[in-house]
Amino acid sequence: MPCDLNSEAVGVPGHSYDEAALLERVRQGETELFYHLVQPCERTIYVAAYAILQNEADAEEVAQEAVLKAFRNLHQFRGEAKFSTWLVRIAINEARIRVRRNRLRAAESLDEPTSADREGDYTPRCLADWREIPSDALERAEVRQLLAKAMNSLSQTYREVIMLRDVQQLNTAETAAALGVSQASVKTRLLRARLQLRDELAKELGKNYTTSRWLRRGKKPWPW
């Protein structure tokens, strides 16, 4: 779900504060209020990191590092985007840095394309008879496992966008700001990510889907 600041829970009964006011209070020394800025976004931060790292322990560590980095650099936040978007952006950058560091440590090839703009590298299969997963199947553990497997098969670029848009339900503008790309690029990547995810799921599900709707908003089949 998107990060929405619960401004009523800031420790002063009967009062509520907008994000800018709460940020100012933290900057003025009420550092204990920083948690109220972060709390609604904790899951989104973790999911964004996991989309890149594909490792729960690493994602948790990066999420914590991102929160600490945001706190230490709060003076750099200018309010040009939502605080939650800024925080997710930090987590994504930290996760990407860790991926590069891990590749160096493992002496893996650095010749892999690292550009996020690879929209043209995937052509979806023609599945004219595609049917979407029935709602009752979404609760089954095996379907959730298939979703996790299919997500893991996506490239980092596609995992990032589908995790933010479809899993955490950030809007297009928020996703673009978090990834540092244009909204048009977000839309293109999301379409291709969904098509590739569809194709991967179709390999496993075969003819076990019979309804015309799948992954409907609110069903939350994701295993994260």
N, C-alpha and C positions, 0 to 999 in steps of 0.2 A: 504494500500500500504506500501511497506517497507520504513524505514526511510532512506532517502538519503540527505546528507548535501548539501544544496545549498551554496557552498562556494563563490559564486560571490557576495552574499549580506551580506558583513561584514563591511560595512560602509566606505570603501576606494575605490573610483571609479577607475576602470581600473585595479584592482588587484584581484586575487583570491587566496584562501588559502586552503591547505588540512586540514584535521581534526586535525592532530598533531600540525600544525602551529597555528591553531586557538585556540586550547586548551592551548598552551604555552602562547599565548597573554593574555588569560583570567587569567592564573596563575600569569602572570607578572603584573596584575592590571587592565587590560581592561575588567572589569567585565560586562560591558554593552554588550559585544560580546557573553556572555553565552547564551543569548536568541537565537542566530543564530544556536547554537548547538541543542537547545531544540525544536525550532519551527517545524522542519520537523517531529518530533516524537511525537508531542502532542497527536494526535489521537491514535497512537499505544499504548502510555502509558495508556490513558483512557480505551481503549478497553481491554487491558490486566488486568487492575484493575476490570473492569466491569465483565469480565469473571469469576472472583472469587467471587466478592461481590454481583452481581446481584442487585445492587441498584445504580441509577444514581448519587445521591448526595454523597454517600460514595465513589463511583469511582472517582468523580471529586476531592473530598477532598484528597484521597489517591494519585491521580496523582500530585496534587500540593505539597503534602508532599514529594513525591519522587523527584520532581525537586529540592526542597529546600535541601533535604538530599544530592542529587548529587552535588549541588553547594558547600555545606559545606564540603563535603568529596572529592572534586575534586583531592586533593593531593594523594588520594588512588588509583585513576585510573591509571593503568600502561600501558594501550594501548594493552593489550593482546587480547582484543576483540574490536569490534566497540563501540564507545561511546554510540550509540543508543541502542545496545544490553545490555550494562552495565546499562543504565538508565531504560530499560524495566525490567531488572532483579531486580532492586531496587523496582520498582513499584509492581512487583509480590510478593516480600518478604513483603513489607508493607501491601499489601492486605491480605496476609495469616496471618500476625500478627493480623490484625484487625478482621479477622474471628475468630481466637482463642480467642481474647479478648471478642468479642460479645457472643461467646458460654459460656464463663465463667460468663459473666454478666447475661445471661439468664438462668444460672444454668442447661444448657443442658448436656446431657451425653457426657463425654470425651472419651468414649470407642469406638467411631466410628473409623474405619480405617483411618489413616491420611497419610499413605504411598502413594506416587505418583505412585508406581509400582503395579497397579492392572489391568494389561492388560488382565488377564484371567477371569474377573468377568462378562463378557457379551458375550452371544452367539446370533448372529444375526438370525432373522427369515429367512426362505427360501422364497424368493420372486423371483422365476424364471422369472416371467412376469413383473418384475420391469421396468417401463418406467420413463424417466426423465422429469422434468418440462419443458414445452414449454417456449421458450424465451419470448413470449409476456405476459405470465402469471407472469413473474418475476417482472413486474412493478406494479402489482396489490397490493393494500394495504393489502388485505386479505392474500395473499401469504406471504408477509413480516411478518404479524402477526403470521402466522403459523410457520414461521422460528424462530421467537423469542420464541414462545411457545416450539418448539422442542428443541431449544438450552437450554432453561431453564430446560428441563427435563434431560439433560446430567449431569453426575457427574462433580465436579470441575476439576478433572484431564483431562477429555475429553473436557470440555469447554475451558480450557486454551489452549490446543494444536490446536483445530480447530479455535479458535479466532485468534491465532497468524499466523497459516499457511494459512488458507483459507480466513479469513476475512481481515487480514492485509497483507497477502501474504509475510511474512518473509520466508526465505529459511530454509531448514532443519537444517543447522549448526547454524543459528541465533536463531532459536527456541530452539534448544538443549541448547545453551549457556544461553538463557534467563530463561529457566526452570531449568537449572542445572542438566540435564539428558543427556544420550547418544543419538546420532543421531538414533541409532537403536530403542531406546525406543520411540523417537518422531514418527518414521514411524509406529510402532506398534499401538501406541495410536491414531494416526491420522486415520489409517484404521478403527479401532474399533469405533472411534467417528463418522466417516462418515457413517458407517453401522448403528449405532444406530440412527443417525440423519435421515437417509433414512427410517428406520423402523417407526420412530415417524411421519414423514411426510406422509408416505404411509397410515397410519391410517386415516388421515384427507383428503388426496387428492383423495383417492380411485382410480377411473378410469379416473380422470380428467387430466391425463398426457399422451401424445401420441407421443412425439418425443424421440429421442435417446440420447439427450444431456441435461444436467441440471447443473445449477450453473456454467455456463461456465465462464472462466476468462474474466473479463471485464464487465459482466452483473451486478455485484454488487447488488444482491437482498437483502443483509443483512440490517437489520433495524438500524444498529449502525453507 
